[in-house]
Amino acid sequence: GSARPEGLVLLAFGEFFKEAQEFLGEEKPSGGIAVVGSHSGLLSLKSHTAAAQRPTHKALAALGLPFHTLAEHEFDRLTDETVILFPSVKRLGAQALAGWLAAAKGRALWVSGPLAQDGWGLPTQGLSSYGIRERRCEVSPFESVRLKAGEKKVCFESQNKTTYVDKDFGLAPKVHFLNKHKAPLYYLPVPVEAGDALGPVEVLYGELAAACRVKPLFSQEGGAGEVTVMPRFFPKGVLYVAFNEGSADRKVRVKDAGFGFKAVLEVPAGRAALAVFDPKGKVLASYQGPDF
């Protein structure tokens, strides 16, 4: 009688995957975007790396873009990704960055905010091979960035971000396209992912995805930003995972870009919903969460 409520959730997930296992198998690679997470930043004082990860993932998921996250030394795990994203990492070891730049041939690089510091805060060469010489200073409470969609305001008022979030004031606050190497670079000197709002991040990624021809896996209606949806592709079907961070139940309508089917995911408040669909949109297995 000592089991906690979380045990019921684990049991329900186990029952779902037992039901769904015949439709799953080795996951199909979906290419897309490799998001680089910085351990140097996570373990450093006065770093905004952790704060930037959440809006990065939410913006990519909201746009339906395929992505997964790799640690800073996992450049040898790249497969068919077409983009490498450094989302406001601030600090990245020189050896790790050199590895990513070497592995980036034939791919595009998306970088927001300066990154020429190691885990100790000491300067590195950074993106000097592209001609970028970082000039760092703290961000202002309100920054303006110039995107194709127009000027966007990025707010850094919360959590004393103006004391530890850096920008590169050596270049204009817009996306700079540098194609000097086999890996074209899209560089925005302002770390938009470290800001207080998700909107500018979504606009930026949408424009960069269009420029690099990264196609969304699905489109989504409903959820009002509270529900995050992620598809995973397998030989016999596609697994849609949705989780609701809001206080109200939500219905989310998704349209699969690959197969073209439409589906509705009912996601209770604070819970997850999972369903496996065949290529025609028939539900093969679905997750039923426990009742508390």
C-alpha contacts under 8 A as a table, 3 or more apart, distances in Angstrom:
res1	aa1	res2	aa2	distance
3	A	7	G	6.26
4	R	7	G	5.61
4	R	8	L	7.69
5	P	8	L	5.48
5	P	9	V	7.05
5	P	292	F	7.53
6	E	9	V	5.10
6	E	10	L	6.47
7	G	10	L	5.12
7	G	11	L	6.20
8	L	11	L	4.98
8	L	12	A	6.15
8	L	290	P	6.20
9	V	12	A	5.08
9	V	13	F	6.22
9	V	289	G	6.58
9	V	290	P	6.18
10	L	13	F	5.11
10	L	14	G	6.12
11	L	14	G	5.02
11	L	15	E	6.29
12	A	15	E	5.12
12	A	16	F	6.27
12	A	287	Y	7.39
12	A	288	Q	6.81
12	A	289	G	5.92
12	A	290	P	6.46
13	F	16	F	5.05
13	F	17	F	6.27
13	F	287	Y	7.02
13	F	289	G	7.75
14	G	17	F	5.34
14	G	18	K	6.07
15	E	18	K	5.08
15	E	19	E	6.30
16	F	19	E	5.16
16	F	20	A	6.09
16	F	285	A	7.22
16	F	286	S	6.63
16	F	287	Y	5.33
16	F	288	Q	7.57
17	F	20	A	4.74
17	F	21	Q	5.49
18	K	21	Q	5.47
19	E	22	E	7.40
19	E	285	A	6.43
20	A	23	F	5.58
20	A	24	L	6.54
20	A	276	V	7.16
20	A	284	L	7.31
20	A	285	A	5.52
20	A	286	S	7.92
21	Q	24	L	5.09
21	Q	25	G	7.26
22	E	25	G	7.55
23	F	234	F	7.49
23	F	235	P	7.50
23	F	236	K	5.22
23	F	237	G	6.22
23	F	276	V	7.73
23	F	284	L	7.72
24	L	27	E	7.58
24	L	234	F	5.58
24	L	235	P	6.89
24	L	236	K	6.58
24	L	237	G	7.12
25	G	234	F	6.11
25	G	235	P	6.81
26	E	234	F	6.44
26	E	235	P	7.46
27	E	232	R	7.15
27	E	233	F	5.83
27	E	234	F	4.83
27	E	235	P	7.36
28	K	232	R	7.90
28	K	233	F	5.46
28	K	234	F	5.42
28	K	235	P	7.02
29	P	80	D	7.35
29	P	233	F	7.71
30	S	66	P	6.42
30	S	80	D	7.73
30	S	81	E	7.90
30	S	233	F	7.66
31	G	66	P	6.78
31	G	67	F	7.46
31	G	79	T	7.46
31	G	80	D	4.87
31	G	81	E	4.19
31	G	82	T	6.47
32	G	65	L	7.01
32	G	66	P	4.87
32	G	67	F	5.58
32	G	80	D	7.61
32	G	81	E	4.90
32	G	82	T	5.57
32	G	83	V	6.30
32	G	214	V	6.29
32	G	215	K	7.97
33	I	65	L	7.79
33	I	66	P	6.16
33	I	67	F	4.48
33	I	68	H	6.64
33	I	81	E	5.61
33	I	82	T	6.30
33	I	83	V	4.72
33	I	84	I	5.78
33	I	85	L	6.76
34	A	67	F	5.76
34	A	68	H	5.46
34	A	69	T	5.80
34	A	70	L	6.64
34	A	78	L	7.69
34	A	81	E	6.33
34	A	83	V	6.20
34	A	84	I	4.85
34	A	85	L	6.03
35	V	67	F	6.85
35	V	68	H	6.01
35	V	69	T	4.55
35	V	70	L	6.07
35	V	84	I	6.14
35	V	85	L	4.83
35	V	86	F	6.34
35	V	87	P	7.38
36	V	69	T	5.89
36	V	70	L	5.16
36	V	71	A	5.79
36	V	72	E	5.85
36	V	84	I	7.17
36	V	85	L	6.04
36	V	86	F	5.42
36	V	87	P	7.38
37	G	49	T	7.87
37	G	53	Q	7.65
37	G	69	T	6.63
37	G	70	L	6.05
37	G	71	A	4.91
37	G	72	E	5.66
37	G	86	F	7.45
37	G	89	V	7.06
38	S	41	G	5.15
38	S	42	L	6.27
38	S	49	T	6.94
38	S	71	A	6.26
38	S	72	E	5.18
38	S	89	V	6.00
38	S	91	R	6.95
38	S	92	L	6.04
39	H	42	L	4.88
39	H	43	L	6.07
39	H	71	A	6.91
39	H	72	E	6.52
39	H	92	L	7.91
40	S	43	L	5.45
40	S	44	S	6.07
40	S	91	R	6.08
40	S	92	L	5.94
40	S	93	G	6.80
40	S	118	D	6.85
40	S	119	G	4.39
41	G	44	S	5.10
41	G	45	L	7.96
41	G	47	S	5.69
41	G	48	H	7.32
41	G	49	T	5.39
41	G	50	A	7.70
41	G	89	V	6.46
41	G	90	K	6.70
41	G	91	R	5.15
41	G	92	L	6.89
41	G	119	G	6.27
42	L	47	S	6.97
42	L	48	H	7.94
42	L	49	T	5.82
42	L	50	A	5.96
43	L	119	G	7.60
44	S	47	S	5.90
44	S	119	G	6.12
44	S	120	W	7.11
46	K	164	Y	5.19
46	K	165	V	7.82
47	S	50	A	7.70
47	S	90	K	7.03
47	S	91	R	7.81
47	S	164	Y	6.39
47	S	165	V	7.03
48	H	51	A	5.28
48	H	52	A	6.30
48	H	88	S	7.66
48	H	89	V	7.39
48	H	90	K	7.32
48	H	161	K	8.00
48	H	164	Y	7.22
48	H	165	V	6.24
48	H	194	A	6.43
49	T	52	A	5.24
49	T	53	Q	6.53
49	T	88	S	6.54
49	T	89	V	5.09
49	T	90	K	6.78
49	T	194	A	7.71
50	A	53	Q	5.43
50	A	54	R	7.49
51	A	54	R	6.43
51	A	55	P	7.79
51	A	193	E	7.87
51	A	194	A	5.96
52	A	55	P	5.93
52	A	56	T	6.34
52	A	87	P	6.78
52	A	88	S	6.32
52	A	89	V	7.60
52	A	193	E	4.81
52	A	194	A	4.58
52	A	195	G	7.79
53	Q	56	T	5.16
53	Q	57	H	6.37
53	Q	87	P	7.33
53	Q	193	E	7.49
54	R	57	H	5.38
54	R	58	K	6.20
55	P	58	K	4.99
55	P	59	A	5.84
55	P	193	E	6.01
55	P	194	A	7.95
55	P	198	L	6.02
55	P	201	V	7.43
56	T	59	A	5.37
56	T	60	L	6.27
56	T	87	P	6.83
56	T	193	E	6.20
56	T	201	V	7.30
57	H	60	L	5.31
57	H	61	A	6.07
58	K	61	A	5.12
58	K	62	A	5.97
58	K	228	T	6.83
59	A	62	A	5.05
59	A	63	L	6.31
59	A	198	L	6.75
59	A	201	V	6.36
59	A	202	E	5.04
59	A	205	Y	7.59
60	L	63	L	5.25
60	L	64	G	6.29
60	L	65	L	5.40
60	L	66	P	7.55
60	L	67	F	7.37
60	L	202	E	7.21
60	L	205	Y	7.20
61	A	64	G	4.92
61	A	65	L	6.04
61	A	66	P	7.74
61	A	228	T	6.44
61	A	229	V	6.37
61	A	230	M	6.49
62	A	65	L	7.78
62	A	202	E	7.76
62	A	220	Q	7.56
62	A	225	G	7.55
62	A	228	T	6.85
62	A	229	V	7.47
63	L	202	E	7.23
63	L	206	G	7.09
63	L	216	P	6.64
63	L	219	S	7.26
64	G	216	P	4.70
64	G	217	L	5.34
64	G	218	F	5.20
64	G	219	S	6.04
64	G	220	Q	7.70
64	G	229	V	7.98
64	G	230	M	7.58
65	L	214	V	7.25
65	L	215	K	6.59
65	L	216	P	4.41
65	L	217	L	5.93
65	L	218	F	7.86
66	P	216	P	6.70
66	P	217	L	6.43
70	L	74	E	5.92
70	L	75	F	7.66
71	A	74	E	5.38
72	E	75	F	7.16
72	E	92	L	7.27
72	E	96	A	5.94
72	E	97	L	7.79
73	H	76	D	7.86
73	H	96	A	5.36
73	H	99	G	7.66
74	E	77	R	5.54
74	E	78	L	7.75
75	F	78	L	5.88
75	F	96	A	7.89
75	F	99	G	6.30
75	F	100	W	5.50
75	F	103	A	6.58
76	D	103	A	7.49
78	L	81	E	6.63
78	L	103	A	7.91
81	E	84	I	7.47
81	E	107	R	7.43
82	T	106	G	7.53
82	T	107	R	4.83
82	T	108	A	6.35
82	T	214	V	7.83
83	V	107	R	5.39
83	V	108	A	4.72
83	V	109	L	5.85
83	V	110	W	7.20
83	V	212	C	8.00
84	I	104	A	7.30
84	I	107	R	7.11
84	I	108	A	6.23
84	I	109	L	4.96
84	I	110	W	6.18
85	L	109	L	5.97
85	L	110	W	4.67
85	L	111	V	6.07
86	F	89	V	6.10
86	F	109	L	7.77
86	F	110	W	6.13
86	F	111	V	4.87
86	F	112	S	6.63
87	P	110	W	7.78
87	P	111	V	6.19
87	P	112	S	5.63
87	P	113	G	7.64
87	P	191	P	7.36
87	P	193	E	6.40
88	S	111	V	7.25
88	S	112	S	5.23
88	S	113	G	5.10
88	S	114	P	7.23
88	S	115	L	7.51
88	S	191	P	4.88
88	S	192	V	7.20
88	S	193	E	6.13
88	S	194	A	6.59
89	V	92	L	6.88
89	V	113	G	7.53
89	V	114	P	7.85
89	V	115	L	6.24
90	K	113	G	6.73
90	K	114	P	5.66
90	K	115	L	4.34
90	K	116	A	7.27
90	K	117	Q	6.86
90	K	166	D	7.41
91	R	115	L	5.14
91	R	116	A	6.50
91	R	117	Q	4.74
91	R	118	D	5.16
91	R	119	G	5.89
91	R	121	G	7.05
92	L	96	A	6.77
92	L	97	L	6.46
92	L	115	L	6.17
92	L	116	A	6.94
92	L	117	Q	6.06
92	L	118	D	5.09
92	L	119	G	6.52
93	G	96	A	5.22
93	G	97	L	6.23
93	G	117	Q	6.98
93	G	118	D	4.41
93	G	119	G	6.22
93	G	124	T	7.90
94	A	97	L	5.21
94	A	98	A	6.13
94	A	116	A	7.91
94	A	117	Q	7.82
94	A	118	D	6.40
94	A	124	T	6.02
94	A	125	Q	7.22
94	A	126	G	7.21
95	Q	98	A	5.17
95	Q	99	G	6.28
96	A	99	G	5.09
96	A	100	W	6.36
97	L	100	W	5.07
97	L	101	L	6.14
97	L	126	G	7.34
98	A	101	L	5.16
98	A	102	A	6.17
99	G	102	A	5.18
99	G	103	A	6.18
100	W	103	A	5.02
100	W	104	A	5.93
101	L	104	A	5.07
101	L	105	K	7.45
101	L	183	A	7.87
102	A	105	K	6.55
104	A	107	R	5.22
104	A	108	A	7.03
104	A	109	L	7.38
104	A	182	K	7.79
104	A	183	A	5.67
105	K	182	K	5.09
105	K	183	A	4.94
106	G	182	K	5.82
106	G	183	A	5.62
107	R	182	K	7.70
107	R	183	A	5.32
107	R	184	P	7.22
108	A	183	A	5.25
108	A	184	P	5.06
108	A	185	L	6.04
108	A	186	Y	7.68
108	A	212	C	7.40
109	L	183	A	6.59
109	L	184	P	6.17
109	L	185	L	4.71
109	L	186	Y	6.05
110	W	185	L	6.16
110	W	186	Y	4.95
110	W	187	Y	6.19
110	W	208	L	7.96
111	V	185	L	7.51
111	V	186	Y	6.23
111	V	187	Y	4.90
111	V	188	L	6.32
112	S	187	Y	5.84
112	S	188	L	4.64
112	S	189	P	5.82
112	S	190	V	6.01
112	S	191	P	4.98
112	S	192	V	6.84
112	S	193	E	7.91
113	G	166	D	7.22
113	G	167	K	5.58
113	G	168	D	6.48
113	G	187	Y	7.79
113	G	188	L	6.13
113	G	189	P	4.58
113	G	190	V	4.69
113	G	191	P	4.04
113	G	192	V	7.53
114	P	134	E	6.61
114	P	136	R	7.42
114	P	166	D	7.11
114	P	167	K	6.13
114	P	168	D	5.75
114	P	189	P	6.32
114	P	190	V	7.75
114	P	191	P	7.56
115	L	126	G	6.27
116	A	123	P	5.63
116	A	124	T	4.89
116	A	125	Q	6.08
116	A	126	G	4.12
116	A	127	L	7.26
116	A	134	E	7.32
117	Q	120	W	7.51
117	Q	121	G	5.15
117	Q	122	L	5.23
117	Q	123	P	4.46
117	Q	124	T	5.33
117	Q	126	G	7.41
118	D	121	G	5.27
118	D	122	L	5.52
118	D	123	P	6.52
118	D	124	T	6.58
119	G	122	L	7.43
125	Q	128	S	5.67
126	G	129	S	7.98
127	L	130	Y	5.58
127	L	131	G	6.96
127	L	132	I	5.58
127	L	133	R	7.47
128	S	131	G	4.84
128	S	132	I	4.81
128	S	133	R	5.91
129	S	132	I	7.26
130	Y	178	L	6.85
130	Y	180	K	6.49
130	Y	181	H	7.81
133	R	170	G	7.46
134	E	168	D	5.73
134	E	169	F	7.73
134	E	170	G	6.29
135	R	168	D	5.18
135	R	169	F	5.69
135	R	170	G	5.14
136	R	166	D	6.14
136	R	167	K	5.67
136	R	168	D	4.80
136	R	169	F	6.24
136	R	170	G	7.74
137	C	166	D	5.45
137	C	167	K	5.78
137	C	168	D	6.70
137	C	169	F	6.94
138	E	162	T	5.78
138	E	163	T	6.40
138	E	164	Y	6.58
138	E	165	V	5.69
138	E	166	D	4.46
138	E	167	K	6.10
139	V	142	F	7.83
139	V	143	E	7.17
139	V	156	F	7.35
139	V	161	K	7.88
139	V	162	T	5.43
139	V	165	V	6.06
139	V	166	D	5.58
139	V	167	K	5.69
140	S	143	E	5.98
140	S	156	F	6.98
140	S	162	T	6.11
141	P	155	C	5.79
141	P	156	F	4.74
141	P	157	E	5.06
141	P	162	T	6.29
142	F	153	K	6.61
142	F	154	V	5.74
142	F	155	C	4.65
142	F	156	F	6.12
142	F	157	E	7.48
143	E	153	K	5.76
143	E	154	V	5.05
143	E	155	C	6.37
143	E	156	F	7.82
143	E	190	V	7.99
144	S	151	E	6.45
144	S	152	K	5.62
144	S	153	K	4.66
144	S	154	V	6.07
144	S	173	P	7.05
145	V	151	E	5.69
145	V	152	K	5.35
145	V	153	K	6.55
145	V	154	V	7.43
145	V	173	P	4.98
145	V	174	K	5.59
145	V	190	V	7.40
146	R	150	G	5.92
146	R	151	E	4.54
146	R	152	K	6.39
146	R	173	P	6.24
146	R	174	K	4.85
146	R	175	V	7.62
147	L	150	G	5.19
147	L	151	E	5.99
147	L	152	K	7.16
147	L	174	K	6.23
147	L	175	V	7.05
147	L	204	L	7.13
148	K	207	E	7.46
149	A	203	V	7.58
152	K	200	P	6.35
153	K	200	P	7.48
154	V	192	V	6.58
154	V	195	G	5.89
154	V	196	D	7.24
154	V	197	A	7.16
154	V	200	P	6.92
155	C	195	G	5.47
155	C	196	D	5.54
155	C	197	A	7.08
156	F	160	N	7.88
156	F	161	K	5.68
156	F	162	T	6.38
156	F	194	A	7.60
156	F	195	G	5.11
156	F	196	D	5.90
157	E	160	N	6.52
157	E	161	K	6.39
157	E	162	T	7.05
157	E	196	D	7.40
158	S	161	K	6.16
158	S	196	D	6.90
160	N	163	T	5.80
160	N	164	Y	7.59
161	K	164	Y	5.55
161	K	165	V	5.49
162	T	165	V	5.78
162	T	166	D	7.97
165	V	191	P	7.95
165	V	194	A	7.51
166	D	190	V	7.91
166	D	191	P	7.49
167	K	189	P	5.89
167	K	190	V	5.05
167	K	191	P	6.40
168	D	171	L	6.65
168	D	189	P	4.90
168	D	190	V	6.55
169	F	172	A	7.04
169	F	173	P	7.80
169	F	189	P	7.02
171	L	189	P	6.63
172	A	189	P	7.38
173	P	188	L	6.52
173	P	189	P	5.84
173	P	190	V	6.30
174	K	187	Y	7.99
174	K	188	L	5.61
174	K	189	P	7.15
175	V	186	Y	6.09
175	V	187	Y	5.34
175	V	188	L	4.58
175	V	189	P	7.70
176	H	185	L	7.76
176	H	186	Y	5.57
176	H	187	Y	5.00
176	H	188	L	6.31
177	F	184	P	7.24
177	F	185	L	5.72
177	F	186	Y	4.74
177	F	187	Y	6.54
178	L	184	P	5.88
178	L	185	L	5.07
178	L	186	Y	6.55
178	L	187	Y	7.89
179	N	182	K	7.43
179	N	183	A	7.00
179	N	184	P	4.40
179	N	185	L	6.20
180	K	183	A	7.85
180	K	184	P	6.92
181	H	184	P	6.28
186	Y	208	L	7.94
188	L	191	P	7.36
191	P	194	A	5.74
191	P	195	G	7.31
192	V	195	G	5.34
192	V	200	P	6.92
192	V	201	V	6.15
193	E	198	L	7.62
193	E	201	V	6.07
195	G	198	L	7.84
197	A	200	P	6.98
197	A	201	V	7.86
198	L	201	V	5.42
198	L	202	E	6.42
199	G	202	E	5.29
199	G	203	V	6.37
200	P	203	V	5.11
200	P	204	L	6.12
201	V	204	L	5.15
201	V	205	Y	6.17
202	E	205	Y	5.25
202	E	206	G	5.95
203	V	206	G	5.13
203	V	207	E	6.27
204	L	207	E	5.32
204	L	208	L	6.23
205	Y	208	L	5.04
205	Y	209	A	5.85
206	G	209	A	5.19
206	G	210	A	6.25
207	E	210	A	5.20
207	E	211	A	6.26
208	L	211	A	4.99
208	L	212	C	6.13
209	A	212	C	5.12
209	A	213	R	5.64
209	A	214	V	4.83
209	A	215	K	7.15
210	A	213	R	4.94
210	A	214	V	6.35
210	A	215	K	7.71
211	A	214	V	7.96
216	P	219	S	7.30
216	P	257	A	7.00
217	L	231	P	7.57
217	L	256	D	6.42
217	L	257	A	5.21
217	L	258	G	6.67
218	F	254	V	6.58
218	F	255	K	5.45
218	F	256	D	4.48
218	F	257	A	4.73
218	F	258	G	7.69
219	S	254	V	5.60
219	S	255	K	5.29
219	S	256	D	6.78
219	S	257	A	7.19
220	Q	252	V	6.88
220	Q	253	R	5.74
220	Q	254	V	4.55
220	Q	255	K	6.63
221	E	252	V	5.83
221	E	253	R	5.07
221	E	254	V	6.38
222	G	250	R	7.42
222	G	251	K	6.44
222	G	252	V	4.77
222	G	253	R	6.39
223	G	226	E	5.32
223	G	227	V	4.87
223	G	228	T	7.91
223	G	244	N	7.90
223	G	250	R	5.96
223	G	251	K	6.84
223	G	252	V	5.82
224	A	227	V	7.08
225	G	228	T	7.24
226	E	244	N	5.78
226	E	245	E	5.30
226	E	246	G	5.34
227	V	242	A	6.51
227	V	243	F	5.53
227	V	244	N	4.40
227	V	245	E	6.24
227	V	246	G	7.41
227	V	250	R	7.77
227	V	252	V	7.86
227	V	267	V	7.96
228	T	242	A	5.46
228	T	243	F	5.54
228	T	244	N	6.69
229	V	240	Y	6.96
229	V	241	V	5.67
229	V	242	A	4.29
229	V	243	F	6.80
230	M	240	Y	5.82
230	M	241	V	5.22
230	M	242	A	6.37
231	P	238	V	6.58
231	P	239	L	5.53
231	P	240	Y	4.35
231	P	241	V	6.14
232	R	238	V	5.68
232	R	239	L	5.04
232	R	240	Y	6.40
232	R	241	V	7.99
233	F	237	G	6.43
233	F	238	V	4.50
233	F	239	L	6.30
234	F	237	G	5.33
234	F	238	V	5.72
234	F	239	L	7.63
236	K	278	D	6.60
236	K	279	P	7.96
237	G	276	V	6.37
237	G	277	F	5.46
237	G	278	D	4.51
237	G	279	P	6.16
238	V	276	V	5.56
238	V	277	F	5.43
238	V	278	D	6.57
238	V	279	P	7.61
239	L	274	L	7.00
239	L	275	A	5.73
239	L	276	V	4.37
239	L	277	F	6.51
240	Y	274	L	5.66
240	Y	275	A	5.48
240	Y	276	V	6.35
240	Y	277	F	7.92
241	V	272	A	7.25
241	V	273	A	5.96
241	V	274	L	4.65
241	V	275	A	6.90
242	A	265	L	7.64
242	A	267	V	7.05
242	A	272	A	5.54
242	A	273	A	5.17
242	A	274	L	6.40
243	F	267	V	6.72
243	F	270	G	7.26
243	F	271	R	5.78
243	F	272	A	4.11
243	F	273	A	6.26
244	N	249	D	7.83
244	N	250	R	7.54
244	N	267	V	6.13
244	N	268	P	6.77
244	N	269	A	5.73
244	N	270	G	5.14
244	N	271	R	5.58
244	N	272	A	6.21
245	E	269	A	6.79
245	E	270	G	5.13
245	E	271	R	7.48
246	G	249	D	7.64
246	G	269	A	5.66
246	G	270	G	6.03
247	S	269	A	5.01
247	S	270	G	6.42
248	A	268	P	7.02
248	A	269	A	4.79
248	A	270	G	7.98
249	D	266	E	7.53
249	D	267	V	5.93
249	D	268	P	4.31
249	D	269	A	4.54
250	R	266	E	5.96
250	R	267	V	5.29
250	R	268	P	6.28
250	R	269	A	7.15
251	K	264	V	6.59
251	K	265	L	5.69
251	K	266	E	4.55
251	K	267	V	6.20
252	V	264	V	5.61
252	V	265	L	5.11
252	V	266	E	6.42
252	V	267	V	7.59
253	R	262	K	7.15
253	R	263	A	5.79
253	R	264	V	4.51
253	R	265	L	6.36
254	V	262	K	5.74
254	V	263	A	5.46
254	V	264	V	6.34
254	V	265	L	7.74
255	K	260	G	6.26
255	K	261	F	5.78
255	K	262	K	4.40
255	K	263	A	6.52
256	D	259	F	5.76
256	D	260	G	5.00
256	D	261	F	5.54
256	D	262	K	6.39
257	A	260	G	5.33
257	A	261	F	7.94
259	F	279	P	5.62
259	F	280	K	6.96
260	G	280	K	7.92
261	F	279	P	7.41
261	F	280	K	6.00
261	F	281	G	5.14
262	K	281	G	6.65
263	A	281	G	6.87
265	L	273	A	6.88
266	E	273	A	6.85
267	V	271	R	6.46
267	V	272	A	5.98
267	V	273	A	5.43
268	P	271	R	5.32
268	P	272	A	7.03
268	P	273	A	7.84
271	R	289	G	7.88
272	A	289	G	7.74
273	A	286	S	7.84
273	A	287	Y	6.13
273	A	288	Q	7.59
273	A	289	G	7.86
274	L	286	S	5.72
274	L	287	Y	5.11
275	A	283	V	6.77
275	A	284	L	7.44
275	A	285	A	5.65
275	A	286	S	4.20
275	A	287	Y	6.23
276	V	283	V	5.86
276	V	284	L	5.35
276	V	285	A	5.18
276	V	286	S	6.35
277	F	280	K	7.52
277	F	281	G	5.20
277	F	282	K	5.28
277	F	283	V	4.61
277	F	284	L	5.48
277	F	285	A	7.42
278	D	281	G	5.32
278	D	282	K	5.37
278	D	283	V	6.68
278	D	284	L	6.63
279	P	282	K	7.50
283	V	286	S	7.11
